[in-house]
Structures are given as structure tokens and as C-alpha cells.
């Protein structure tokens, strides 16, 4: 994924907690993608998630990642994905 413009990223915040967001690293993406591939993974809104992430924005506390689709951050509370803690 092309990097998000740092000036834009500085303006973005979690729509739920208002915490700053950062580009998700490969380790975060792998945790989330492994959970998606294992099946029965749901987003915060309760919908099944089947498409793995190529990119995402992670909340400052590291607990939620928001998908970036077609280079566009999807910053809707219900689209957030809980980052597995393992």
C-alpha cells in the first residue's frame, strides 16, 4: 500500500475513542489476517469478515485496526477489527 500522507494521517482519529491512528505494521496485519483466515472473525459491528487486509490504520492503544480499501481509510466504528492479542 502506498503510504498515507503524513499530514492527512495527523488529522485522522479513531471515530470511537478519538485516539490517534497510525499505519498498521506487518505484525498487526498478520495477526488480523490470520484471524480472518481462521474463519468466524467479526468486525466491531458484528458482521463476518472474509476479506484479508492489505493495509490498515491502528488505534494508538493497538486494540482496533480500521481497514484501508483502495487506498481509502474506512473509519466507521462498525468496520473496526479487534486486533487479536496473542
HTML snippet that shows the backbone in 3Dmol.js (N, CA, C, O; Angstrom):
<script src="https://3Dmol.org/build/3Dmol-min.js"></script>
<div id="view" style="width:600px;height:400px;position:relative"></div>
<script>
const pdb = `
ATOM      1  N   UNK A   1       0.839  -1.166   0.000  1.00  0.00           N
ATOM      2  CA  UNK A   1       0.000   0.000   0.000  1.00  0.00           C
ATOM      3  C   UNK A   1       0.889   1.236   0.000  1.00  0.00           C
ATOM      4  O   UNK A   1       1.878   1.296   0.730  1.00  0.00           O
ATOM      5  N   UNK A   2       0.537   2.217  -0.816  1.00  0.00           N
ATOM      6  CA  UNK A   2       1.262   3.459  -0.739  1.00  0.00           C
ATOM      7  C   UNK A   2       1.001   4.091   0.627  1.00  0.00           C
ATOM      8  O   UNK A   2      -0.104   4.004   1.164  1.00  0.00           O
ATOM      9  N   UNK A   3       2.011   4.712   1.167  1.00  0.00           N
ATOM     10  CA  UNK A   3       1.906   5.318   2.488  1.00  0.00           C
ATOM     11  C   UNK A   3       0.882   6.446   2.461  1.00  0.00           C
ATOM     12  O   UNK A   3       0.771   7.181   1.479  1.00  0.00           O
ATOM     13  N   UNK A   4       0.132   6.571   3.562  1.00  0.00           N
ATOM     14  CA  UNK A   4      -0.820   7.668   3.683  1.00  0.00           C
ATOM     15  C   UNK A   4      -0.033   8.940   3.978  1.00  0.00           C
ATOM     16  O   UNK A   4       0.913   8.933   4.766  1.00  0.00           O
ATOM     17  N   UNK A   5      -0.433  10.009   3.344  1.00  0.00           N
ATOM     18  CA  UNK A   5       0.227  11.295   3.532  1.00  0.00           C
ATOM     19  C   UNK A   5       0.302  11.613   5.029  1.00  0.00           C
ATOM     20  O   UNK A   5      -0.723  11.589   5.710  1.00  0.00           O
ATOM     21  N   UNK A   6       1.487  11.909   5.549  1.00  0.00           N
ATOM     22  CA  UNK A   6       1.640  12.169   6.981  1.00  0.00           C
ATOM     23  C   UNK A   6       0.757  13.313   7.499  1.00  0.00           C
ATOM     24  O   UNK A   6       0.288  13.272   8.636  1.00  0.00           O
ATOM     25  N   UNK A   7       0.533  14.329   6.663  1.00  0.00           N
ATOM     26  CA  UNK A   7      -0.325  15.437   7.087  1.00  0.00           C
ATOM     27  C   UNK A   7      -1.771  14.975   7.252  1.00  0.00           C
ATOM     28  O   UNK A   7      -2.456  15.392   8.186  1.00  0.00           O
ATOM     29  N   UNK A   8      -2.234  14.115   6.344  1.00  0.00           N
ATOM     30  CA  UNK A   8      -3.584  13.560   6.460  1.00  0.00           C
ATOM     31  C   UNK A   8      -3.668  12.647   7.674  1.00  0.00           C
ATOM     32  O   UNK A   8      -4.615  12.731   8.456  1.00  0.00           O
ATOM     33  N   UNK A   9      -2.688  11.787   7.828  1.00  0.00           N
ATOM     34  CA  UNK A   9      -2.682  10.848   8.947  1.00  0.00           C
ATOM     35  C   UNK A   9      -2.730  11.588  10.285  1.00  0.00           C
ATOM     36  O   UNK A   9      -3.375  11.123  11.224  1.00  0.00           O
ATOM     37  N   UNK A  10      -2.058  12.726  10.377  1.00  0.00           N
ATOM     38  CA  UNK A  10      -2.056  13.514  11.615  1.00  0.00           C
ATOM     39  C   UNK A  10      -3.448  14.044  11.958  1.00  0.00           C
ATOM     40  O   UNK A  10      -3.727  14.338  13.120  1.00  0.00           O
ATOM     41  N   UNK A  11      -4.320  14.167  10.962  1.00  0.00           N
ATOM     42  CA  UNK A  11      -5.679  14.675  11.187  1.00  0.00           C
ATOM     43  C   UNK A  11      -6.675  13.572  11.534  1.00  0.00           C
ATOM     44  O   UNK A  11      -7.740  13.846  12.089  1.00  0.00           O
ATOM     45  N   UNK A  12      -6.331  12.329  11.207  1.00  0.00           N
ATOM     46  CA  UNK A  12      -7.268  11.222  11.402  1.00  0.00           C
ATOM     47  C   UNK A  12      -7.254  10.738  12.844  1.00  0.00           C
ATOM     48  O   UNK A  12      -6.227  10.773  13.522  1.00  0.00           O
ATOM     49  N   UNK A  13      -8.423  10.284  13.296  1.00  0.00           N
ATOM     50  CA  UNK A  13      -8.550   9.755  14.653  1.00  0.00           C
ATOM     51  C   UNK A  13      -9.573   8.633  14.651  1.00  0.00           C
ATOM     52  O   UNK A  13     -10.416   8.546  13.757  1.00  0.00           O
ATOM     53  N   UNK A  14      -9.492   7.778  15.656  1.00  0.00           N
ATOM     54  CA  UNK A  14     -10.473   6.713  15.822  1.00  0.00           C
ATOM     55  C   UNK A  14     -11.856   7.356  15.980  1.00  0.00           C
ATOM     56  O   UNK A  14     -12.021   8.263  16.796  1.00  0.00           O
ATOM     57  N   UNK A  15     -12.838   6.901  15.219  1.00  0.00           N
ATOM     58  CA  UNK A  15     -14.167   7.502  15.317  1.00  0.00           C
ATOM     59  C   UNK A  15     -14.876   7.181  16.636  1.00  0.00           C
ATOM     60  O   UNK A  15     -15.873   7.821  16.970  1.00  0.00           O
ATOM     61  N   UNK A  16     -14.381   6.212  17.376  1.00  0.00           N
ATOM     62  CA  UNK A  16     -14.997   5.831  18.642  1.00  0.00           C
ATOM     63  C   UNK A  16     -14.310   6.511  19.823  1.00  0.00           C
ATOM     64  O   UNK A  16     -14.962   7.200  20.609  1.00  0.00           O
ATOM     65  N   UNK A  17     -13.005   6.323  19.952  1.00  0.00           N
ATOM     66  CA  UNK A  17     -12.281   6.810  21.124  1.00  0.00           C
ATOM     67  C   UNK A  17     -11.575   8.152  20.893  1.00  0.00           C
ATOM     68  O   UNK A  17     -11.139   8.795  21.847  1.00  0.00           O
ATOM     69  N   UNK A  18     -11.465   8.567  19.643  1.00  0.00           N
ATOM     70  CA  UNK A  18     -10.741   9.773  19.234  1.00  0.00           C
ATOM     71  C   UNK A  18      -9.230   9.658  19.408  1.00  0.00           C
ATOM     72  O   UNK A  18      -8.517  10.657  19.318  1.00  0.00           O
ATOM     73  N   UNK A  19      -8.738   8.441  19.658  1.00  0.00           N
ATOM     74  CA  UNK A  19      -7.291   8.225  19.759  1.00  0.00           C
ATOM     75  C   UNK A  19      -6.646   8.430  18.389  1.00  0.00           C
ATOM     76  O   UNK A  19      -7.278   8.184  17.362  1.00  0.00           O
ATOM     77  N   UNK A  20      -5.402   8.875  18.373  1.00  0.00           N
ATOM     78  CA  UNK A  20      -4.676   8.992  17.101  1.00  0.00           C
ATOM     79  C   UNK A  20      -4.546   7.620  16.433  1.00  0.00           C
ATOM     80  O   UNK A  20      -4.587   6.579  17.088  1.00  0.00           O
ATOM     81  N   UNK A  21      -4.390   7.659  15.116  1.00  0.00           N
ATOM     82  CA  UNK A  21      -4.209   6.446  14.326  1.00  0.00           C
ATOM     83  C   UNK A  21      -2.824   6.456  13.688  1.00  0.00           C
ATOM     84  O   UNK A  21      -2.249   7.515  13.434  1.00  0.00           O
ATOM     85  N   UNK A  22      -2.303   5.264  13.437  1.00  0.00           N
ATOM     86  CA  UNK A  22      -1.031   5.101  12.737  1.00  0.00           C
ATOM     87  C   UNK A  22      -1.196   3.977  11.724  1.00  0.00           C
ATOM     88  O   UNK A  22      -2.091   3.142  11.850  1.00  0.00           O
ATOM     89  N   UNK A  23      -0.331   3.964  10.726  1.00  0.00           N
ATOM     90  CA  UNK A  23      -0.387   2.869   9.762  1.00  0.00           C
ATOM     91  C   UNK A  23      -0.060   1.560  10.482  1.00  0.00           C
ATOM     92  O   UNK A  23       0.904   1.482  11.244  1.00  0.00           O
ATOM     93  N   UNK A  24      -0.864   0.552  10.234  1.00  0.00           N
ATOM     94  CA  UNK A  24      -0.654  -0.756  10.866  1.00  0.00           C
ATOM     95  C   UNK A  24       0.583  -1.413  10.267  1.00  0.00           C
ATOM     96  O   UNK A  24       0.765  -1.443   9.050  1.00  0.00           O
ATOM     97  N   UNK A  25       1.421  -1.934  11.140  1.00  0.00           N
ATOM     98  CA  UNK A  25       2.615  -2.643  10.701  1.00  0.00           C
ATOM     99  C   UNK A  25       2.281  -4.054  10.235  1.00  0.00           C
ATOM    100  O   UNK A  25       1.159  -4.531  10.406  1.00  0.00           O
ATOM    101  N   UNK A  26       3.262  -4.706   9.650  1.00  0.00           N
ATOM    102  CA  UNK A  26       3.080  -6.064   9.133  1.00  0.00           C
ATOM    103  C   UNK A  26       2.657  -7.024  10.241  1.00  0.00           C
ATOM    104  O   UNK A  26       1.878  -7.944   9.988  1.00  0.00           O
ATOM    105  N   UNK A  27       3.155  -6.828  11.469  1.00  0.00           N
ATOM    106  CA  UNK A  27       2.804  -7.719  12.573  1.00  0.00           C
ATOM    107  C   UNK A  27       1.318  -7.629  12.918  1.00  0.00           C
ATOM    108  O   UNK A  27       0.676  -8.653  13.151  1.00  0.00           O
ATOM    109  N   UNK A  28       0.771  -6.422  12.952  1.00  0.00           N
ATOM    110  CA  UNK A  28      -0.655  -6.231  13.243  1.00  0.00           C
ATOM    111  C   UNK A  28      -1.496  -6.809  12.116  1.00  0.00           C
ATOM    112  O   UNK A  28      -2.476  -7.513  12.363  1.00  0.00           O
ATOM    113  N   UNK A  29      -1.116  -6.512  10.882  1.00  0.00           N
ATOM    114  CA  UNK A  29      -1.876  -7.029   9.740  1.00  0.00           C
ATOM    115  C   UNK A  29      -1.878  -8.552   9.724  1.00  0.00           C
ATOM    116  O   UNK A  29      -2.898  -9.167   9.416  1.00  0.00           O
ATOM    117  N   UNK A  30      -0.733  -9.169  10.056  1.00  0.00           N
ATOM    118  CA  UNK A  30      -0.665 -10.630  10.056  1.00  0.00           C
ATOM    119  C   UNK A  30      -1.567 -11.222  11.136  1.00  0.00           C
ATOM    120  O   UNK A  30      -2.233 -12.227  10.890  1.00  0.00           O
ATOM    121  N   UNK A  31      -1.604 -10.622  12.323  1.00  0.00           N
ATOM    122  CA  UNK A  31      -2.491 -11.114  13.390  1.00  0.00           C
ATOM    123  C   UNK A  31      -3.950 -11.073  12.948  1.00  0.00           C
ATOM    124  O   UNK A  31      -4.688 -12.044  13.110  1.00  0.00           O
ATOM    125  N   UNK A  32      -4.354  -9.934  12.387  1.00  0.00           N
ATOM    126  CA  UNK A  32      -5.740  -9.779  11.953  1.00  0.00           C
ATOM    127  C   UNK A  32      -6.040 -10.721  10.790  1.00  0.00           C
ATOM    128  O   UNK A  32      -7.084 -11.373  10.778  1.00  0.00           O
ATOM    129  N   UNK A  33      -5.138 -10.800   9.815  1.00  0.00           N
ATOM    130  CA  UNK A  33      -5.371 -11.666   8.654  1.00  0.00           C
ATOM    131  C   UNK A  33      -5.411 -13.137   9.039  1.00  0.00           C
ATOM    132  O   UNK A  33      -6.183 -13.903   8.462  1.00  0.00           O
ATOM    133  N   UNK A  34      -4.594 -13.544  10.001  1.00  0.00           N
ATOM    134  CA  UNK A  34      -4.632 -14.933  10.464  1.00  0.00           C
ATOM    135  C   UNK A  34      -5.991 -15.242  11.090  1.00  0.00           C
ATOM    136  O   UNK A  34      -6.547 -16.320  10.877  1.00  0.00           O
ATOM    137  N   UNK A  35      -6.520 -14.297  11.858  1.00  0.00           N
ATOM    138  CA  UNK A  35      -7.838 -14.487  12.468  1.00  0.00           C
ATOM    139  C   UNK A  35      -8.929 -14.544  11.399  1.00  0.00           C
ATOM    140  O   UNK A  35      -9.862 -15.341  11.503  1.00  0.00           O
ATOM    141  N   UNK A  36      -8.812 -13.703  10.377  1.00  0.00           N
ATOM    142  CA  UNK A  36      -9.801 -13.719   9.282  1.00  0.00           C
ATOM    143  C   UNK A  36      -9.744 -15.058   8.556  1.00  0.00           C
ATOM    144  O   UNK A  36     -10.783 -15.657   8.280  1.00  0.00           O
ATOM    145  N   UNK A  37      -8.531 -15.535   8.243  1.00  0.00           N
ATOM    146  CA  UNK A  37      -8.385 -16.807   7.523  1.00  0.00           C
ATOM    147  C   UNK A  37      -8.887 -17.999   8.339  1.00  0.00           C
ATOM    148  O   UNK A  37      -9.313 -19.005   7.773  1.00  0.00           O
ATOM    149  N   UNK A  38      -8.836 -17.886   9.663  1.00  0.00           N
ATOM    150  CA  UNK A  38      -9.291 -18.999  10.501  1.00  0.00           C
ATOM    151  C   UNK A  38     -10.811 -19.142  10.502  1.00  0.00           C
ATOM    152  O   UNK A  38     -11.346 -20.168  10.922  1.00  0.00           O
ATOM    153  N   UNK A  39     -11.498 -18.108  10.030  1.00  0.00           N
ATOM    154  CA  UNK A  39     -12.961 -18.146   9.953  1.00  0.00           C
ATOM    155  C   UNK A  39     -13.609 -17.619  11.219  1.00  0.00           C
ATOM    156  O   UNK A  39     -12.970 -17.523  12.267  1.00  0.00           O
ATOM    157  N   UNK A  40     -14.882 -17.280  11.110  1.00  0.00           N
ATOM    158  CA  UNK A  40     -15.695 -16.808  12.233  1.00  0.00           C
ATOM    159  C   UNK A  40     -15.148 -15.531  12.872  1.00  0.00           C
ATOM    160  O   UNK A  40     -15.350 -15.311  14.067  1.00  0.00           O
ATOM    161  N   UNK A  41     -14.465 -14.692  12.105  1.00  0.00           N
ATOM    162  CA  UNK A  41     -13.966 -13.417  12.615  1.00  0.00           C
ATOM    163  C   UNK A  41     -14.990 -12.349  12.276  1.00  0.00           C
ATOM    164  O   UNK A  41     -15.450 -12.267  11.137  1.00  0.00           O
ATOM    165  N   UNK A  42     -15.349 -11.534  13.250  1.00  0.00           N
ATOM    166  CA  UNK A  42     -16.354 -10.493  13.058  1.00  0.00           C
ATOM    167  C   UNK A  42     -15.766  -9.123  13.331  1.00  0.00           C
ATOM    168  O   UNK A  42     -14.836  -8.977  14.124  1.00  0.00           O
ATOM    169  N   UNK A  43     -16.324  -8.113  12.659  1.00  0.00           N
ATOM    170  CA  UNK A  43     -15.902  -6.747  12.944  1.00  0.00           C
ATOM    171  C   UNK A  43     -16.660  -6.233  14.169  1.00  0.00           C
ATOM    172  O   UNK A  43     -17.506  -6.938  14.719  1.00  0.00           O
ATOM    173  N   UNK A  44     -16.361  -5.022  14.589  1.00  0.00           N
ATOM    174  CA  UNK A  44     -16.988  -4.448  15.778  1.00  0.00           C
ATOM    175  C   UNK A  44     -18.507  -4.404  15.630  1.00  0.00           C
ATOM    176  O   UNK A  44     -19.230  -4.542  16.617  1.00  0.00           O
ATOM    177  N   UNK A  45     -18.990  -4.215  14.412  1.00  0.00           N
ATOM    178  CA  UNK A  45     -20.424  -4.179  14.154  1.00  0.00           C
ATOM    179  C   UNK A  45     -21.094  -5.538  14.148  1.00  0.00           C
ATOM    180  O   UNK A  45     -22.318  -5.618  14.044  1.00  0.00           O
ATOM    181  N   UNK A  46     -20.310  -6.627  14.258  1.00  0.00           N
ATOM    182  CA  UNK A  46     -20.866  -7.973  14.311  1.00  0.00           C
ATOM    183  C   UNK A  46     -20.976  -8.682  12.976  1.00  0.00           C
ATOM    184  O   UNK A  46     -21.473  -9.807  12.921  1.00  0.00           O
ATOM    185  N   UNK A  47     -20.525  -8.054  11.895  1.00  0.00           N
ATOM    186  CA  UNK A  47     -20.586  -8.681  10.571  1.00  0.00           C
ATOM    187  C   UNK A  47     -19.373  -9.585  10.362  1.00  0.00           C
ATOM    188  O   UNK A  47     -18.268  -9.274  10.806  1.00  0.00           O
ATOM    189  N   UNK A  48     -19.597 -10.712   9.675  1.00  0.00           N
ATOM    190  CA  UNK A  48     -18.498 -11.610   9.329  1.00  0.00           C
ATOM    191  C   UNK A  48     -17.493 -10.880   8.441  1.00  0.00           C
ATOM    192  O   UNK A  48     -17.879 -10.097   7.574  1.00  0.00           O
ATOM    193  N   UNK A  49     -16.209 -11.138   8.659  1.00  0.00           N
ATOM    194  CA  UNK A  49     -15.139 -10.555   7.841  1.00  0.00           C
ATOM    195  C   UNK A  49     -14.462 -11.699   7.114  1.00  0.00           C
ATOM    196  O   UNK A  49     -13.959 -12.631   7.741  1.00  0.00           O
ATOM    197  N   UNK A  50     -14.448 -11.627   5.794  1.00  0.00           N
ATOM    198  CA  UNK A  50     -13.839 -12.675   4.987  1.00  0.00           C
ATOM    199  C   UNK A  50     -12.663 -12.181   4.167  1.00  0.00           C
ATOM    200  O   UNK A  50     -11.811 -12.974   3.766  1.00  0.00           O
ATOM    201  N   UNK A  51     -12.604 -10.868   3.911  1.00  0.00           N
ATOM    202  CA  UNK A  51     -11.536 -10.303   3.084  1.00  0.00           C
ATOM    203  C   UNK A  51     -10.374  -9.873   3.964  1.00  0.00           C
ATOM    204  O   UNK A  51     -10.538  -9.077   4.889  1.00  0.00           O
ATOM    205  N   UNK A  52      -9.182 -10.416   3.659  1.00  0.00           N
ATOM    206  CA  UNK A  52      -7.995 -10.033   4.427  1.00  0.00           C
ATOM    207  C   UNK A  52      -7.609  -8.587   4.103  1.00  0.00           C
ATOM    208  O   UNK A  52      -8.025  -8.022   3.092  1.00  0.00           O
ATOM    209  N   UNK A  53      -6.807  -8.015   4.987  1.00  0.00           N
ATOM    210  CA  UNK A  53      -6.384  -6.624   4.843  1.00  0.00           C
ATOM    211  C   UNK A  53      -5.044  -6.526   4.137  1.00  0.00           C
ATOM    212  O   UNK A  53      -4.123  -7.292   4.421  1.00  0.00           O
ATOM    213  N   UNK A  54      -4.943  -5.587   3.225  1.00  0.00           N
ATOM    214  CA  UNK A  54      -3.659  -5.241   2.631  1.00  0.00           C
ATOM    215  C   UNK A  54      -3.032  -4.091   3.402  1.00  0.00           C
ATOM    216  O   UNK A  54      -1.811  -3.932   3.425  1.00  0.00           O
ATOM    217  N   UNK A  55      -3.888  -3.287   4.035  1.00  0.00           N
ATOM    218  CA  UNK A  55      -3.429  -2.132   4.799  1.00  0.00           C
ATOM    219  C   UNK A  55      -4.482  -1.778   5.831  1.00  0.00           C
ATOM    220  O   UNK A  55      -5.646  -2.157   5.710  1.00  0.00           O
ATOM    221  N   UNK A  56      -4.058  -1.049   6.842  1.00  0.00           N
ATOM    222  CA  UNK A  56      -4.997  -0.628   7.864  1.00  0.00           C
ATOM    223  C   UNK A  56      -4.407   0.482   8.712  1.00  0.00           C
ATOM    224  O   UNK A  56      -3.211   0.769   8.655  1.00  0.00           O
ATOM    225  N   UNK A  57      -5.271   1.094   9.494  1.00  0.00           N
ATOM    226  CA  UNK A  57      -4.862   2.120  10.454  1.00  0.00           C
ATOM    227  C   UNK A  57      -5.192   1.603  11.840  1.00  0.00           C
ATOM    228  O   UNK A  57      -6.328   1.224  12.122  1.00  0.00           O
ATOM    229  N   UNK A  58      -4.195   1.591  12.695  1.00  0.00           N
ATOM    230  CA  UNK A  58      -4.367   1.029  14.031  1.00  0.00           C
ATOM    231  C   UNK A  58      -4.482   2.161  15.047  1.00  0.00           C
ATOM    232  O   UNK A  58      -3.798   3.180  14.958  1.00  0.00           O
ATOM    233  N   UNK A  59      -5.366   1.946  16.011  1.00  0.00           N
ATOM    234  CA  UNK A  59      -5.582   2.896  17.089  1.00  0.00           C
ATOM    235  C   UNK A  59      -4.356   2.951  17.986  1.00  0.00           C
ATOM    236  O   UNK A  59      -3.612   1.974  18.074  1.00  0.00           O
ATOM    237  N   UNK A  60      -4.135   4.071  18.648  1.00  0.00           N
ATOM    238  CA  UNK A  60      -2.951   4.264  19.488  1.00  0.00           C
ATOM    239  C   UNK A  60      -2.773   3.158  20.525  1.00  0.00           C
ATOM    240  O   UNK A  60      -1.644   2.757  20.805  1.00  0.00           O
ATOM    241  N   UNK A  61      -3.877   2.654  21.104  1.00  0.00           N
ATOM    242  CA  UNK A  61      -3.762   1.595  22.116  1.00  0.00           C
ATOM    243  C   UNK A  61      -3.558   0.211  21.500  1.00  0.00           C
ATOM    244  O   UNK A  61      -3.389  -0.768  22.226  1.00  0.00           O
ATOM    245  N   UNK A  62      -3.570   0.120  20.151  1.00  0.00           N
ATOM    246  CA  UNK A  62      -3.292  -1.134  19.456  1.00  0.00           C
ATOM    247  C   UNK A  62      -4.419  -2.147  19.469  1.00  0.00           C
ATOM    248  O   UNK A  62      -4.224  -3.280  19.030  1.00  0.00           O
ATOM    249  N   UNK A  63      -5.582  -1.778  19.954  1.00  0.00           N
ATOM    250  CA  UNK A  63      -6.654  -2.759  20.096  1.00  0.00           C
ATOM    251  C   UNK A  63      -7.584  -2.871  18.886  1.00  0.00           C
ATOM    252  O   UNK A  63      -8.231  -3.902  18.698  1.00  0.00           O
ATOM    253  N   UNK A  64      -7.657  -1.832  18.074  1.00  0.00           N
ATOM    254  CA  UNK A  64      -8.559  -1.815  16.921  1.00  0.00           C
ATOM    255  C   UNK A  64      -7.788  -1.358  15.695  1.00  0.00           C
ATOM    256  O   UNK A  64      -6.984  -0.428  15.757  1.00  0.00           O
ATOM    257  N   UNK A  65      -8.049  -2.034  14.571  1.00  0.00           N
ATOM    258  CA  UNK A  65      -7.491  -1.599  13.294  1.00  0.00           C
ATOM    259  C   UNK A  65      -8.656  -1.352  12.342  1.00  0.00           C
ATOM    260  O   UNK A  65      -9.612  -2.126  12.288  1.00  0.00           O
ATOM    261  N   UNK A  66      -8.553  -0.259  11.595  1.00  0.00           N
ATOM    262  CA  UNK A  66      -9.561   0.079  10.588  1.00  0.00           C
ATOM    263  C   UNK A  66      -8.991  -0.243   9.221  1.00  0.00           C
ATOM    264  O   UNK A  66      -7.844   0.100   8.933  1.00  0.00           O
ATOM    265  N   UNK A  67      -9.783  -0.906   8.365  1.00  0.00           N
ATOM    266  CA  UNK A  67      -9.273  -1.281   7.048  1.00  0.00           C
ATOM    267  C   UNK A  67      -9.027  -0.072   6.154  1.00  0.00           C
ATOM    268  O   UNK A  67      -9.685   0.961   6.276  1.00  0.00           O
ATOM    269  N   UNK A  68      -8.067  -0.229   5.256  1.00  0.00           N
ATOM    270  CA  UNK A  68      -7.844   0.728   4.179  1.00  0.00           C
ATOM    271  C   UNK A  68      -8.144  -0.044   2.905  1.00  0.00           C
ATOM    272  O   UNK A  68      -7.466  -1.019   2.579  1.00  0.00           O
ATOM    273  N   UNK A  69      -9.169   0.403   2.188  1.00  0.00           N
ATOM    274  CA  UNK A  69      -9.590  -0.277   0.952  1.00  0.00           C
ATOM    275  C   UNK A  69      -9.413   0.666  -0.227  1.00  0.00           C
ATOM    276  O   UNK A  69      -9.888   1.800  -0.193  1.00  0.00           O
ATOM    277  N   UNK A  70      -8.744   0.213  -1.249  1.00  0.00           N
ATOM    278  CA  UNK A  70      -8.466   1.042  -2.433  1.00  0.00           C
ATOM    279  C   UNK A  70      -7.846   2.371  -2.024  1.00  0.00           C
ATOM    280  O   UNK A  70      -8.204   3.419  -2.561  1.00  0.00           O
ATOM    281  N   UNK A  71      -6.925   2.328  -1.079  1.00  0.00           N
ATOM    282  CA  UNK A  71      -6.192   3.488  -0.560  1.00  0.00           C
ATOM    283  C   UNK A  71      -7.062   4.468   0.218  1.00  0.00           C
ATOM    284  O   UNK A  71      -6.646   5.600   0.469  1.00  0.00           O
ATOM    285  N   UNK A  72      -8.281   4.040   0.606  1.00  0.00           N
ATOM    286  CA  UNK A  72      -9.189   4.895   1.355  1.00  0.00           C
ATOM    287  C   UNK A  72      -9.431   4.292   2.739  1.00  0.00           C
ATOM    288  O   UNK A  72      -9.927   3.170   2.840  1.00  0.00           O
ATOM    289  N   UNK A  73      -9.087   5.020   3.806  1.00  0.00           N
ATOM    290  CA  UNK A  73      -9.359   4.514   5.154  1.00  0.00           C
ATOM    291  C   UNK A  73     -10.866   4.440   5.412  1.00  0.00           C
ATOM    292  O   UNK A  73     -11.600   5.390   5.137  1.00  0.00           O
ATOM    293  N   UNK A  74     -11.311   3.314   5.938  1.00  0.00           N
ATOM    294  CA  UNK A  74     -12.730   3.126   6.269  1.00  0.00           C
ATOM    295  C   UNK A  74     -12.867   3.358   7.775  1.00  0.00           C
ATOM    296  O   UNK A  74     -12.702   2.436   8.574  1.00  0.00           O
ATOM    297  N   UNK A  75     -13.167   4.590   8.142  1.00  0.00           N
ATOM    298  CA  UNK A  75     -13.187   4.980   9.550  1.00  0.00           C
ATOM    299  C   UNK A  75     -14.619   5.019  10.084  1.00  0.00           C
ATOM    300  O   UNK A  75     -15.107   6.058  10.527  1.00  0.00           O
ATOM    301  N   UNK A  76     -15.264   3.879  10.031  1.00  0.00           N
ATOM    302  CA  UNK A  76     -16.593   3.698  10.615  1.00  0.00           C
ATOM    303  C   UNK A  76     -16.438   2.773  11.809  1.00  0.00           C
ATOM    304  O   UNK A  76     -15.775   1.739  11.717  1.00  0.00           O
ATOM    305  N   UNK A  77     -17.050   3.141  12.933  1.00  0.00           N
ATOM    306  CA  UNK A  77     -16.896   2.353  14.156  1.00  0.00           C
ATOM    307  C   UNK A  77     -17.177   0.882  13.898  1.00  0.00           C
ATOM    308  O   UNK A  77     -16.408   0.021  14.324  1.00  0.00           O
ATOM    309  N   UNK A  78     -18.274   0.584  13.204  1.00  0.00           N
ATOM    310  CA  UNK A  78     -18.671  -0.806  12.999  1.00  0.00           C
ATOM    311  C   UNK A  78     -17.728  -1.591  12.089  1.00  0.00           C
ATOM    312  O   UNK A  78     -17.779  -2.821  12.076  1.00  0.00           O
ATOM    313  N   UNK A  79     -16.870  -0.910  11.329  1.00  0.00           N
ATOM    314  CA  UNK A  79     -15.910  -1.584  10.453  1.00  0.00           C
ATOM    315  C   UNK A  79     -14.593  -1.912  11.161  1.00  0.00           C
ATOM    316  O   UNK A  79     -13.740  -2.599  10.598  1.00  0.00           O
ATOM    317  N   UNK A  80     -14.428  -1.431  12.375  1.00  0.00           N
ATOM    318  CA  UNK A  80     -13.211  -1.697  13.123  1.00  0.00           C
ATOM    319  C   UNK A  80     -13.024  -3.196  13.383  1.00  0.00           C
ATOM    320  O   UNK A  80     -13.993  -3.944  13.518  1.00  0.00           O
ATOM    321  N   UNK A  81     -11.765  -3.611  13.448  1.00  0.00           N
ATOM    322  CA  UNK A  81     -11.431  -5.014  13.684  1.00  0.00           C
ATOM    323  C   UNK A  81     -10.579  -5.113  14.947  1.00  0.00           C
ATOM    324  O   UNK A  81      -9.545  -4.453  15.059  1.00  0.00           O
ATOM    325  N   UNK A  82     -11.012  -5.934  15.888  1.00  0.00           N
ATOM    326  CA  UNK A  82     -10.238  -6.129  17.111  1.00  0.00           C
ATOM    327  C   UNK A  82      -8.948  -6.868  16.784  1.00  0.00           C
ATOM    328  O   UNK A  82      -8.976  -7.919  16.143  1.00  0.00           O
ATOM    329  N   UNK A  83      -7.835  -6.328  17.215  1.00  0.00           N
ATOM    330  CA  UNK A  83      -6.540  -6.965  16.972  1.00  0.00           C
ATOM    331  C   UNK A  83      -6.385  -8.112  17.976  1.00  0.00           C
ATOM    332  O   UNK A  83      -6.390  -7.878  19.185  1.00  0.00           O
ATOM    333  N   UNK A  84      -6.247  -9.363  17.481  1.00  0.00           N
ATOM    334  CA  UNK A  84      -6.061 -10.495  18.394  1.00  0.00           C
ATOM    335  C   UNK A  84      -4.829 -10.309  19.271  1.00  0.00           C
ATOM    336  O   UNK A  84      -3.779  -9.885  18.788  1.00  0.00           O
ATOM    337  N   UNK A  85      -4.952 -10.618  20.529  1.00  0.00           N
ATOM    338  CA  UNK A  85      -3.847 -10.478  21.480  1.00  0.00           C
ATOM    339  C   UNK A  85      -3.217 -11.843  21.722  1.00  0.00           C
ATOM    340  O   UNK A  85      -3.579 -12.544  22.667  1.00  0.00           O
ATOM    341  N   UNK A  86      -2.292 -12.207  20.881  1.00  0.00           N
ATOM    342  CA  UNK A  86      -1.586 -13.484  21.043  1.00  0.00           C
ATOM    343  C   UNK A  86      -0.239 -13.451  20.377  1.00  0.00           C
ATOM    344  O   UNK A  86       0.492 -14.441  20.414  1.00  0.00           O
TER     345      UNK A  86
END
`;
const viewer = $3Dmol.createViewer("view");
viewer.addModel(pdb, "pdb");
viewer.setStyle({}, {cartoon: {color: "spectrum"}});
viewer.zoomTo();
viewer.render();
</script>
